[in-house]
Amino acid sequence: MDITDFQKFISTKYEARDRQRGTPATFMWFIEEVGELATALAGDDQVNKEEEFADVFAWLCTLANISDVDLSRAIRKYTSGDCLGHK
């Protein structure tokens, strides 16, 4: 499954509820998952790390969906050769 397919999967399954929740509350869920990832990264449990990366990515897709952002298009800045150096 590629990024576009996964973002569509998340949209189909959750977008109606996510839009109802709104961006501020959804962002808080995303931040909570980032915190869980930070905790997992400090440990040695590889399975937990993978689960937390998946959760963060799913919530990122959710935020993108309710913000009408196509992540595949957004990441082109890194794949098009136009991203020079670090910001």
N, CA, C and O atoms as a CHARMM CRD file, in Angstrom:
* protein
*
  348
    1    1 MET  N      0.85100  -1.17000   0.00000 PROA 1      0.00000
    2    1 MET  CA     0.00000   0.00000   0.00000 PROA 1      0.00000
    3    1 MET  C      0.90100   1.23800   0.00000 PROA 1      0.00000
    4    1 MET  O      1.85500   1.31600   0.77400 PROA 1      0.00000
    5    2 ASP  N      0.59700   2.19800  -0.86500 PROA 2      0.00000
    6    2 ASP  CA     1.38900   3.42300  -0.89900 PROA 2      0.00000
    7    2 ASP  C      0.72700   4.51000  -0.04500 PROA 2      0.00000
    8    2 ASP  O     -0.33400   4.29000   0.54000 PROA 2      0.00000
    9    3 ILE  N      1.35500   5.66500   0.01800 PROA 3      0.00000
   10    3 ILE  CA     0.86000   6.74700   0.86700 PROA 3      0.00000
   11    3 ILE  C     -0.54900   7.17100   0.45400 PROA 3      0.00000
   12    3 ILE  O     -1.41200   7.36700   1.31000 PROA 3      0.00000
   13    4 THR  N     -0.78500   7.31200  -0.83600 PROA 4      0.00000
   14    4 THR  CA    -2.10700   7.72000  -1.31800 PROA 4      0.00000
   15    4 THR  C     -3.16900   6.71800  -0.90200 PROA 4      0.00000
   16    4 THR  O     -4.23200   7.10000  -0.41300 PROA 4      0.00000
   17    5 ASP  N     -2.88600   5.44800  -1.09300 PROA 5      0.00000
   18    5 ASP  CA    -3.85100   4.40800  -0.72500 PROA 5      0.00000
   19    5 ASP  C     -4.12700   4.41300   0.77600 PROA 5      0.00000
   20    5 ASP  O     -5.27300   4.27000   1.20100 PROA 5      0.00000
   21    6 PHE  N     -3.07900   4.57800   1.57300 PROA 6      0.00000
   22    6 PHE  CA    -3.27000   4.58700   3.02100 PROA 6      0.00000
   23    6 PHE  C     -4.06500   5.81900   3.45200 PROA 6      0.00000
   24    6 PHE  O     -4.94500   5.72000   4.30800 PROA 6      0.00000
   25    7 GLN  N     -3.76500   6.96800   2.87000 PROA 7      0.00000
   26    7 GLN  CA    -4.52000   8.16900   3.22600 PROA 7      0.00000
   27    7 GLN  C     -5.99000   8.00100   2.85600 PROA 7      0.00000
   28    7 GLN  O     -6.86600   8.42500   3.61100 PROA 7      0.00000
   29    8 LYS  N     -6.27200   7.39500   1.72100 PROA 8      0.00000
   30    8 LYS  CA    -7.66300   7.13000   1.32300 PROA 8      0.00000
   31    8 LYS  C     -8.31700   6.12500   2.26900 PROA 8      0.00000
   32    8 LYS  O     -9.48600   6.28100   2.62200 PROA 8      0.00000
   33    9 PHE  N     -7.57800   5.09700   2.68100 PROA 9      0.00000
   34    9 PHE  CA    -8.09400   4.11700   3.63100 PROA 9      0.00000
   35    9 PHE  C     -8.50900   4.80000   4.93600 PROA 9      0.00000
   36    9 PHE  O     -9.59700   4.55100   5.45600 PROA 9      0.00000
   37   10 ILE  N     -7.63700   5.65800   5.45700 PROA 10     0.00000
   38   10 ILE  CA    -7.93700   6.38200   6.68900 PROA 10     0.00000
   39   10 ILE  C     -9.15000   7.28800   6.48000 PROA 10     0.00000
   40   10 ILE  O    -10.00900   7.39500   7.35500 PROA 10     0.00000
   41   11 SER  N     -9.21700   7.93200   5.33100 PROA 11     0.00000
   42   11 SER  CA   -10.35700   8.79400   5.01600 PROA 11     0.00000
   43   11 SER  C    -11.66600   8.01500   5.01900 PROA 11     0.00000
   44   11 SER  O    -12.64000   8.42600   5.65000 PROA 11     0.00000
   45   12 THR  N    -11.68500   6.90800   4.32300 PROA 12     0.00000
   46   12 THR  CA   -12.89900   6.10100   4.22700 PROA 12     0.00000
   47   12 THR  C    -13.36600   5.63200   5.59700 PROA 12     0.00000
   48   12 THR  O    -14.56000   5.63700   5.89700 PROA 12     0.00000
   49   13 LYS  N    -12.42200   5.23300   6.40800 PROA 13     0.00000
   50   13 LYS  CA   -12.76400   4.65100   7.71000 PROA 13     0.00000
   51   13 LYS  C    -13.10200   5.70200   8.77500 PROA 13     0.00000
   52   13 LYS  O    -13.97300   5.46600   9.61200 PROA 13     0.00000
   53   14 TYR  N    -12.42500   6.85500   8.75400 PROA 14     0.00000
   54   14 TYR  CA   -12.51200   7.77200   9.89100 PROA 14     0.00000
   55   14 TYR  C    -12.86700   9.22300   9.57400 PROA 14     0.00000
   56   14 TYR  O    -13.17700   9.97500  10.49800 PROA 14     0.00000
   57   15 GLU  N    -12.83600   9.64700   8.31900 PROA 15     0.00000
   58   15 GLU  CA   -12.88600  11.08300   8.03800 PROA 15     0.00000
   59   15 GLU  C    -14.14600  11.77800   8.53400 PROA 15     0.00000
   60   15 GLU  O    -14.05900  12.89700   9.03900 PROA 15     0.00000
   61   16 ALA  N    -15.30300  11.16100   8.40900 PROA 16     0.00000
   62   16 ALA  CA   -16.53400  11.82600   8.86200 PROA 16     0.00000
   63   16 ALA  C    -16.44400  12.16700  10.34800 PROA 16     0.00000
   64   16 ALA  O    -16.76700  13.28300  10.75500 PROA 16     0.00000
   65   17 ARG  N    -16.01000  11.21100  11.14600 PROA 17     0.00000
   66   17 ARG  CA   -15.87100  11.43900  12.58800 PROA 17     0.00000
   67   17 ARG  C    -14.75600  12.44000  12.86900 PROA 17     0.00000
   68   17 ARG  O    -14.88500  13.28600  13.75400 PROA 17     0.00000
   69   18 ASP  N    -13.65900  12.34500  12.11400 PROA 18     0.00000
   70   18 ASP  CA   -12.52400  13.24700  12.32600 PROA 18     0.00000
   71   18 ASP  C    -12.89600  14.69100  12.01700 PROA 18     0.00000
   72   18 ASP  O    -12.51500  15.59800  12.75700 PROA 18     0.00000
   73   19 ARG  N    -13.63100  14.91400  10.94200 PROA 19     0.00000
   74   19 ARG  CA   -14.06200  16.28000  10.61300 PROA 19     0.00000
   75   19 ARG  C    -14.99800  16.81700  11.68900 PROA 19     0.00000
   76   19 ARG  O    -14.95100  18.00100  12.02500 PROA 19     0.00000
   77   20 GLN  N    -15.83600  15.95800  12.22200 PROA 20     0.00000
   78   20 GLN  CA   -16.74700  16.38200  13.29000 PROA 20     0.00000
   79   20 GLN  C    -15.95400  16.77700  14.54300 PROA 20     0.00000
   80   20 GLN  O    -16.30400  17.74500  15.21800 PROA 20     0.00000
   81   21 ARG  N    -14.90400  16.04100  14.84900 PROA 21     0.00000
   82   21 ARG  CA   -14.06400  16.33300  16.01200 PROA 21     0.00000
   83   21 ARG  C    -13.34900  17.66500  15.82400 PROA 21     0.00000
   84   21 ARG  O    -13.19700  18.43500  16.77200 PROA 21     0.00000
   85   22 GLY  N    -12.91200  17.93200  14.59800 PROA 22     0.00000
   86   22 GLY  CA   -12.24800  19.19500  14.29600 PROA 22     0.00000
   87   22 GLY  C    -10.73700  19.12000  14.40800 PROA 22     0.00000
   88   22 GLY  O    -10.18000  18.18500  14.98300 PROA 22     0.00000
   89   23 THR  N    -10.09400  20.12000  13.84900 PROA 23     0.00000
   90   23 THR  CA    -8.64000  20.13800  13.79200 PROA 23     0.00000
   91   23 THR  C     -7.97500  20.25000  15.16000 PROA 23     0.00000
   92   23 THR  O     -7.05100  19.48500  15.43500 PROA 23     0.00000
   93   24 PRO  N     -8.40200  21.16900  16.03600 PROA 24     0.00000
   94   24 PRO  CA    -7.69400  21.28400  17.32300 PROA 24     0.00000
   95   24 PRO  C     -7.69100  19.98700  18.13100 PROA 24     0.00000
   96   24 PRO  O     -6.64700  19.58500  18.64500 PROA 24     0.00000
   97   25 ALA  N     -8.83500  19.33600  18.24700 PROA 25     0.00000
   98   25 ALA  CA    -8.90500  18.09500  19.02900 PROA 25     0.00000
   99   25 ALA  C     -8.14600  16.96700  18.33200 PROA 25     0.00000
  100   25 ALA  O     -7.49700  16.15300  18.98900 PROA 25     0.00000
  101   26 THR  N     -8.22700  16.92100  17.01600 PROA 26     0.00000
  102   26 THR  CA    -7.50500  15.89400  16.26500 PROA 26     0.00000
  103   26 THR  C     -6.00300  16.10200  16.40500 PROA 26     0.00000
  104   26 THR  O     -5.25300  15.13500  16.53400 PROA 26     0.00000
  105   27 PHE  N     -5.56500  17.34100  16.38100 PROA 27     0.00000
  106   27 PHE  CA    -4.15300  17.63000  16.56300 PROA 27     0.00000
  107   27 PHE  C     -3.68500  17.16600  17.94200 PROA 27     0.00000
  108   27 PHE  O     -2.56600  16.67200  18.07900 PROA 27     0.00000
  109   28 MET  N     -4.51800  17.31700  18.95300 PROA 28     0.00000
  110   28 MET  CA    -4.15400  16.85600  20.29400 PROA 28     0.00000
  111   28 MET  C     -3.97400  15.33300  20.32000 PROA 28     0.00000
  112   28 MET  O     -3.06100  14.82900  20.97200 PROA 28     0.00000
  113   29 TRP  N     -4.84400  14.60200  19.61200 PROA 29     0.00000
  114   29 TRP  CA    -4.67500  13.14700  19.51300 PROA 29     0.00000
  115   29 TRP  C     -3.34500  12.82100  18.82800 PROA 29     0.00000
  116   29 TRP  O     -2.62500  11.91900  19.25300 PROA 29     0.00000
  117   30 PHE  N     -3.03100  13.56000  17.77000 PROA 30     0.00000
  118   30 PHE  CA    -1.77700  13.36500  17.05000 PROA 30     0.00000
  119   30 PHE  C     -0.58800  13.57600  17.98800 PROA 30     0.00000
  120   30 PHE  O      0.33900  12.76600  18.01700 PROA 30     0.00000
  121   31 ILE  N     -0.62000  14.65700  18.74500 PROA 31     0.00000
  122   31 ILE  CA     0.47100  14.96500  19.67100 PROA 31     0.00000
  123   31 ILE  C      0.59700  13.88000  20.73800 PROA 31     0.00000
  124   31 ILE  O      1.71000  13.52300  21.12700 PROA 31     0.00000
  125   32 GLU  N     -0.51700  13.35700  21.20900 PROA 32     0.00000
  126   32 GLU  CA    -0.46900  12.26200  22.18100 PROA 32     0.00000
  127   32 GLU  C      0.25900  11.06100  21.59300 PROA 32     0.00000
  128   32 GLU  O      1.06700  10.42100  22.26600 PROA 32     0.00000
  129   33 GLU  N     -0.03500  10.76100  20.32700 PROA 33     0.00000
  130   33 GLU  CA     0.63700   9.63300  19.66800 PROA 33     0.00000
  131   33 GLU  C      2.12600   9.91100  19.46500 PROA 33     0.00000
  132   33 GLU  O      2.94500   8.99800  19.57600 PROA 33     0.00000
  133   34 VAL  N      2.48200  11.15400  19.16900 PROA 34     0.00000
  134   34 VAL  CA     3.90200  11.51000  19.04800 PROA 34     0.00000
  135   34 VAL  C      4.59700  11.28500  20.38800 PROA 34     0.00000
  136   34 VAL  O      5.72800  10.80000  20.43000 PROA 34     0.00000
  137   35 GLY  N      3.93000  11.63300  21.46900 PROA 35     0.00000
  138   35 GLY  CA     4.49100  11.38300  22.79800 PROA 35     0.00000
  139   35 GLY  C      4.69500   9.90800  23.06300 PROA 35     0.00000
  140   35 GLY  O      5.71700   9.51100  23.62200 PROA 35     0.00000
  141   36 GLU  N      3.73100   9.09200  22.66600 PROA 36     0.00000
  142   36 GLU  CA     3.87300   7.64000  22.83100 PROA 36     0.00000
  143   36 GLU  C      5.02700   7.11200  21.98200 PROA 36     0.00000
  144   36 GLU  O      5.74100   6.19900  22.39800 PROA 36     0.00000
  145   37 LEU  N      5.20600   7.68200  20.80000 PROA 37     0.00000
  146   37 LEU  CA     6.34400   7.29200  19.95800 PROA 37     0.00000
  147   37 LEU  C      7.65100   7.67600  20.63800 PROA 37     0.00000
  148   37 LEU  O      8.60700   6.90200  20.62600 PROA 37     0.00000
  149   38 ALA  N      7.69900   8.85100  21.22400 PROA 38     0.00000
  150   38 ALA  CA     8.91600   9.28500  21.91700 PROA 38     0.00000
  151   38 ALA  C      9.27300   8.31200  23.03600 PROA 38     0.00000
  152   38 ALA  O     10.44100   7.96900  23.22000 PROA 38     0.00000
  153   39 THR  N      8.27800   7.87900  23.76800 PROA 39     0.00000
  154   39 THR  CA     8.50600   6.90700  24.83700 PROA 39     0.00000
  155   39 THR  C      9.00100   5.58800  24.26000 PROA 39     0.00000
  156   39 THR  O      9.93700   4.98900  24.78800 PROA 39     0.00000
  157   40 ALA  N      8.37700   5.13400  23.17800 PROA 40     0.00000
  158   40 ALA  CA     8.77600   3.87200  22.54700 PROA 40     0.00000
  159   40 ALA  C     10.21300   3.94300  22.02900 PROA 40     0.00000
  160   40 ALA  O     10.96100   2.97000  22.12700 PROA 40     0.00000
  161   41 LEU  N     10.59000   5.07800  21.48600 PROA 41     0.00000
  162   41 LEU  CA    11.94300   5.22800  20.95100 PROA 41     0.00000
  163   41 LEU  C     13.00700   5.15000  22.03400 PROA 41     0.00000
  164   41 LEU  O     14.15900   4.81400  21.75900 PROA 41     0.00000
  165   42 ALA  N     12.62300   5.45900  23.25300 PROA 42     0.00000
  166   42 ALA  CA    13.57200   5.38900  24.36800 PROA 42     0.00000
  167   42 ALA  C     13.75200   3.96000  24.87200 PROA 42     0.00000
  168   42 ALA  O     14.63600   3.68900  25.68400 PROA 42     0.00000
  169   43 GLY  N     12.91200   3.05200  24.38700 PROA 43     0.00000
  170   43 GLY  CA    12.98400   1.65900  24.84000 PROA 43     0.00000
  171   43 GLY  C     13.57200   0.74000  23.79300 PROA 43     0.00000
  172   43 GLY  O     14.07400   1.17600  22.75700 PROA 43     0.00000
  173   44 ASP  N     13.49400  -0.54000  24.09300 PROA 44     0.00000
  174   44 ASP  CA    14.07000  -1.56100  23.21500 PROA 44     0.00000
  175   44 ASP  C     13.02600  -2.44800  22.54000 PROA 44     0.00000
  176   44 ASP  O     13.38600  -3.41700  21.87100 PROA 44     0.00000
  177   45 ASP  N     11.74300  -2.13600  22.70300 PROA 45     0.00000
  178   45 ASP  CA    10.67100  -2.96400  22.17000 PROA 45     0.00000
  179   45 ASP  C     10.37800  -2.56200  20.72200 PROA 45     0.00000
  180   45 ASP  O      9.65700  -1.59400  20.47800 PROA 45     0.00000
  181   46 GLN  N     10.93300  -3.30300  19.76700 PROA 46     0.00000
  182   46 GLN  CA    10.79400  -2.97900  18.34500 PROA 46     0.00000
  183   46 GLN  C      9.34100  -3.03200  17.88900 PROA 46     0.00000
  184   46 GLN  O      8.91300  -2.19600  17.09300 PROA 46     0.00000
  185   47 VAL  N      8.58500  -3.99400  18.37700 PROA 47     0.00000
  186   47 VAL  CA     7.17400  -4.10400  17.99400 PROA 47     0.00000
  187   47 VAL  C      6.41700  -2.85900  18.43000 PROA 47     0.00000
  188   47 VAL  O      5.60900  -2.32700  17.66800 PROA 47     0.00000
  189   48 ASN  N      6.66700  -2.39000  19.64400 PROA 48     0.00000
  190   48 ASN  CA     6.01200  -1.18300  20.13500 PROA 48     0.00000
  191   48 ASN  C      6.40300   0.02400  19.30100 PROA 48     0.00000
  192   48 ASN  O      5.55800   0.86800  19.00100 PROA 48     0.00000
  193   49 LYS  N      7.66700   0.11900  18.92500 PROA 49     0.00000
  194   49 LYS  CA     8.10600   1.23200  18.07600 PROA 49     0.00000
  195   49 LYS  C      7.32600   1.23400  16.76000 PROA 49     0.00000
  196   49 LYS  O      6.84800   2.27800  16.31600 PROA 49     0.00000
  197   50 GLU  N      7.20300   0.07300  16.15000 PROA 50     0.00000
  198   50 GLU  CA     6.48000  -0.02400  14.88000 PROA 50     0.00000
  199   50 GLU  C      5.01900   0.37600  15.04800 PROA 50     0.00000
  200   50 GLU  O      4.46500   1.08100  14.20500 PROA 50     0.00000
  201   51 GLU  N      4.39400  -0.07300  16.13600 PROA 51     0.00000
  202   51 GLU  CA     3.00000   0.28900  16.40700 PROA 51     0.00000
  203   51 GLU  C      2.84400   1.79100  16.56700 PROA 51     0.00000
  204   51 GLU  O      1.89600   2.37700  16.04400 PROA 51     0.00000
  205   52 GLU  N      3.75600   2.41000  17.27700 PROA 52     0.00000
  206   52 GLU  CA     3.65300   3.85000  17.51500 PROA 52     0.00000
  207   52 GLU  C      3.94200   4.64400  16.24200 PROA 52     0.00000
  208   52 GLU  O      3.29900   5.66600  15.99900 PROA 52     0.00000
  209   53 PHE  N      4.90200   4.19300  15.42100 PROA 53     0.00000
  210   53 PHE  CA     5.11200   4.85000  14.12700 PROA 53     0.00000
  211   53 PHE  C      3.83900   4.76600  13.28700 PROA 53     0.00000
  212   53 PHE  O      3.45100   5.74400  12.64700 PROA 53     0.00000
  213   54 ALA  N      3.19600   3.60900  13.28700 PROA 54     0.00000
  214   54 ALA  CA     1.95700   3.44400  12.52200 PROA 54     0.00000
  215   54 ALA  C      0.86700   4.38100  13.04000 PROA 54     0.00000
  216   54 ALA  O      0.14700   4.99300  12.25200 PROA 54     0.00000
  217   55 ASP  N      0.74700   4.49400  14.35900 PROA 55     0.00000
  218   55 ASP  CA    -0.26400   5.37700  14.93500 PROA 55     0.00000
  219   55 ASP  C     -0.00600   6.83100  14.56000 PROA 55     0.00000
  220   55 ASP  O     -0.93300   7.55300  14.19100 PROA 55     0.00000
  221   56 VAL  N      1.24100   7.26000  14.65100 PROA 56     0.00000
  222   56 VAL  CA     1.58200   8.64500  14.28800 PROA 56     0.00000
  223   56 VAL  C      1.26100   8.88900  12.81900 PROA 56     0.00000
  224   56 VAL  O      0.70000   9.92900  12.47100 PROA 56     0.00000
  225   57 PHE  N      1.60700   7.95000  11.96400 PROA 57     0.00000
  226   57 PHE  CA     1.34200   8.13000  10.53300 PROA 57     0.00000
  227   57 PHE  C     -0.15800   8.17000  10.25800 PROA 57     0.00000
  228   57 PHE  O     -0.61400   8.96900   9.43900 PROA 57     0.00000
  229   58 ALA  N     -0.93100   7.31600  10.93100 PROA 58     0.00000
  230   58 ALA  CA    -2.38300   7.31300  10.73800 PROA 58     0.00000
  231   58 ALA  C     -2.99200   8.64900  11.15800 PROA 58     0.00000
  232   58 ALA  O     -3.84600   9.19400  10.45900 PROA 58     0.00000
  233   59 TRP  N     -2.55100   9.17300  12.29700 PROA 59     0.00000
  234   59 TRP  CA    -3.07500  10.46700  12.75400 PROA 59     0.00000
  235   59 TRP  C     -2.59700  11.60500  11.86000 PROA 59     0.00000
  236   59 TRP  O     -3.32700  12.57900  11.67800 PROA 59     0.00000
  237   60 LEU  N     -1.39800  11.51200  11.29700 PROA 60     0.00000
  238   60 LEU  CA    -0.93800  12.50800  10.34000 PROA 60     0.00000
  239   60 LEU  C     -1.84200  12.49700   9.10500 PROA 60     0.00000
  240   60 LEU  O     -2.21500  13.55000   8.58800 PROA 60     0.00000
  241   61 CYS  N     -2.18500  11.30900   8.64500 PROA 61     0.00000
  242   61 CYS  CA    -3.10400  11.19000   7.51600 PROA 61     0.00000
  243   61 CYS  C     -4.46600  11.79100   7.85800 PROA 61     0.00000
  244   61 CYS  O     -5.08200  12.45700   7.02600 PROA 61     0.00000
  245   62 THR  N     -4.92400  11.55600   9.06500 PROA 62     0.00000
  246   62 THR  CA    -6.19400  12.12500   9.51100 PROA 62     0.00000
  247   62 THR  C     -6.14300  13.64800   9.45100 PROA 62     0.00000
  248   62 THR  O     -7.05300  14.28300   8.91800 PROA 62     0.00000
  249   63 LEU  N     -5.07900  14.23100   9.99800 PROA 63     0.00000
  250   63 LEU  CA    -4.94700  15.68700   9.95000 PROA 63     0.00000
  251   63 LEU  C     -4.88500  16.19100   8.51700 PROA 63     0.00000
  252   63 LEU  O     -5.49000  17.21200   8.19100 PROA 63     0.00000
  253   64 ALA  N     -4.16800  15.49200   7.67000 PROA 64     0.00000
  254   64 ALA  CA    -4.09200  15.88200   6.26600 PROA 64     0.00000
  255   64 ALA  C     -5.47200  15.81200   5.61800 PROA 64     0.00000
  256   64 ALA  O     -5.85300  16.71400   4.87100 PROA 64     0.00000
  257   65 ASN  N     -6.21500  14.75700   5.89700 PROA 65     0.00000
  258   65 ASN  CA    -7.54600  14.61200   5.30400 PROA 65     0.00000
  259   65 ASN  C     -8.47000  15.75100   5.70100 PROA 65     0.00000
  260   65 ASN  O     -9.13600  16.33400   4.84600 PROA 65     0.00000
  261   66 ILE  N     -8.51900  16.07300   6.98500 PROA 66     0.00000
  262   66 ILE  CA    -9.45500  17.12200   7.40600 PROA 66     0.00000
  263   66 ILE  C     -8.94000  18.52300   7.06600 PROA 66     0.00000
  264   66 ILE  O     -9.66300  19.50900   7.20400 PROA 66     0.00000
  265   67 SER  N     -7.68800  18.59700   6.62200 PROA 67     0.00000
  266   67 SER  CA    -7.11500  19.86600   6.15500 PROA 67     0.00000
  267   67 SER  C     -7.05900  19.93100   4.63200 PROA 67     0.00000
  268   67 SER  O     -6.52800  20.88200   4.06000 PROA 67     0.00000
  269   68 ASP  N     -7.61600  18.90500   3.98300 PROA 68     0.00000
  270   68 ASP  CA    -7.64400  18.82100   2.52000 PROA 68     0.00000
  271   68 ASP  C     -6.24300  18.88600   1.91300 PROA 68     0.00000
  272   68 ASP  O     -6.01200  19.58700   0.92900 PROA 68     0.00000
  273   69 VAL  N     -5.31800  18.14700   2.51300 PROA 69     0.00000
  274   69 VAL  CA    -3.94000  18.07000   2.03200 PROA 69     0.00000
  275   69 VAL  C     -3.68000  16.65900   1.51800 PROA 69     0.00000
  276   69 VAL  O     -3.89700  15.67700   2.22800 PROA 69     0.00000
  277   70 ASP  N     -3.21700  16.57400   0.28900 PROA 70     0.00000
  278   70 ASP  CA    -2.81000  15.30900  -0.30900 PROA 70     0.00000
  279   70 ASP  C     -1.34000  15.09700   0.06100 PROA 70     0.00000
  280   70 ASP  O     -0.46300  15.80100  -0.44100 PROA 70     0.00000
  281   71 LEU  N     -1.07600  14.13800   0.92900 PROA 71     0.00000
  282   71 LEU  CA     0.28900  13.92600   1.40700 PROA 71     0.00000
  283   71 LEU  C      1.24900  13.53400   0.28900 PROA 71     0.00000
  284   71 LEU  O      2.41000  13.94500   0.30000 PROA 71     0.00000
  285   72 SER  N      0.78400  12.75300  -0.66500 PROA 72     0.00000
  286   72 SER  CA     1.66000  12.38500  -1.78700 PROA 72     0.00000
  287   72 SER  C      2.10600  13.61900  -2.55000 PROA 72     0.00000
  288   72 SER  O      3.25900  13.71200  -2.97100 PROA 72     0.00000
  289   73 ARG  N      1.21000  14.55300  -2.72600 PROA 73     0.00000
  290   73 ARG  CA     1.57000  15.79300  -3.41000 PROA 73     0.00000
  291   73 ARG  C      2.46900  16.64000  -2.51500 PROA 73     0.00000
  292   73 ARG  O      3.42400  17.25200  -2.99400 PROA 73     0.00000
  293   74 ALA  N      2.17000  16.67500  -1.23000 PROA 74     0.00000
  294   74 ALA  CA     2.94900  17.50100  -0.29600 PROA 74     0.00000
  295   74 ALA  C      4.40900  17.05900  -0.21800 PROA 74     0.00000
  296   74 ALA  O      5.30700  17.89400  -0.10900 PROA 74     0.00000
  297   75 ILE  N      4.64500  15.75900  -0.27200 PROA 75     0.00000
  298   75 ILE  CA     6.03300  15.28800  -0.12100 PROA 75     0.00000
  299   75 ILE  C      6.85400  15.43800  -1.39700 PROA 75     0.00000
  300   75 ILE  O      8.05300  15.15800  -1.40200 PROA 75     0.00000
  301   76 ARG  N      6.22600  15.87000  -2.45800 PROA 76     0.00000
  302   76 ARG  CA     6.98100  16.08000  -3.70200 PROA 76     0.00000
  303   76 ARG  C      8.08700  17.10200  -3.52400 PROA 76     0.00000
  304   76 ARG  O      9.06300  17.09100  -4.27500 PROA 76     0.00000
  305   77 LYS  N      7.95500  17.98100  -2.54800 PROA 77     0.00000
  306   77 LYS  CA     9.02800  18.95700  -2.32700 PROA 77     0.00000
  307   77 LYS  C     10.33900  18.25200  -1.98900 PROA 77     0.00000
  308   77 LYS  O     11.41800  18.80100  -2.21000 PROA 77     0.00000
  309   78 TYR  N     10.24300  17.03400  -1.45200 PROA 78     0.00000
  310   78 TYR  CA    11.44300  16.26400  -1.12700 PROA 78     0.00000
  311   78 TYR  C     11.87800  15.35000  -2.26400 PROA 78     0.00000
  312   78 TYR  O     13.05000  14.98100  -2.34800 PROA 78     0.00000
  313   79 THR  N     10.95500  14.98600  -3.12900 PROA 79     0.00000
  314   79 THR  CA    11.27700  14.01900  -4.17800 PROA 79     0.00000
  315   79 THR  C     11.48800  14.66100  -5.54400 PROA 79     0.00000
  316   79 THR  O     11.93800  13.99200  -6.47500 PROA 79     0.00000
  317   80 SER  N     11.17500  15.92700  -5.67700 PROA 80     0.00000
  318   80 SER  CA    11.25300  16.58700  -6.98500 PROA 80     0.00000
  319   80 SER  C     12.63900  17.13700  -7.30400 PROA 80     0.00000
  320   80 SER  O     12.90000  17.54200  -8.43700 PROA 80     0.00000
  321   81 GLY  N     13.52300  17.15200  -6.32000 PROA 81     0.00000
  322   81 GLY  CA    14.84300  17.72900  -6.53200 PROA 81     0.00000
  323   81 GLY  C     14.88800  19.21200  -6.26000 PROA 81     0.00000
  324   81 GLY  O     15.93700  19.83600  -6.42000 PROA 81     0.00000
  325   82 ASP  N     13.75200  19.80700  -5.84300 PROA 82     0.00000
  326   82 ASP  CA    13.69200  21.23800  -5.57200 PROA 82     0.00000
  327   82 ASP  C     14.03500  21.60700  -4.13800 PROA 82     0.00000
  328   82 ASP  O     14.17100  22.78800  -3.81700 PROA 82     0.00000
  329   83 CYS  N     14.17400  20.62200  -3.28500 PROA 83     0.00000
  330   83 CYS  CA    14.46900  20.87100  -1.87200 PROA 83     0.00000
  331   83 CYS  C     15.98500  20.91800  -1.69200 PROA 83     0.00000
  332   83 CYS  O     16.65700  19.88600  -1.69000 PROA 83     0.00000
  333   84 LEU  N     16.50000  22.11400  -1.54200 PROA 84     0.00000
  334   84 LEU  CA    17.92600  22.29300  -1.43400 PROA 84     0.00000
  335   84 LEU  C     18.32000  22.53900   0.02200 PROA 84     0.00000
  336   84 LEU  O     17.82800  23.47000   0.65900 PROA 84     0.00000
  337   85 GLY  N     19.19700  21.70700   0.52900 PROA 85     0.00000
  338   85 GLY  CA    19.69700  21.91800   1.89300 PROA 85     0.00000
  339   85 GLY  C     18.62300  21.77800   2.95100 PROA 85     0.00000
  340   85 GLY  O     17.55500  21.21300   2.71500 PROA 85     0.00000
  341   86 HSD  N     18.92700  22.29700   4.10000 PROA 86     0.00000
  342   86 HSD  CA    17.99900  22.25300   5.23100 PROA 86     0.00000
  343   86 HSD  C     17.45400  23.65500   5.45400 PROA 86     0.00000
  344   86 HSD  O     18.12300  24.65400   5.19000 PROA 86     0.00000
  345   87 LYS  N     16.24700  23.70100   5.93600 PROA 87     0.00000
  346   87 LYS  CA    15.63500  25.00600   6.24300 PROA 87     0.00000
  347   87 LYS  C     16.08500  25.46700   7.59500 PROA 87     0.00000
  348   87 LYS  O     15.68700  26.54100   8.04400 PROA 87     0.00000
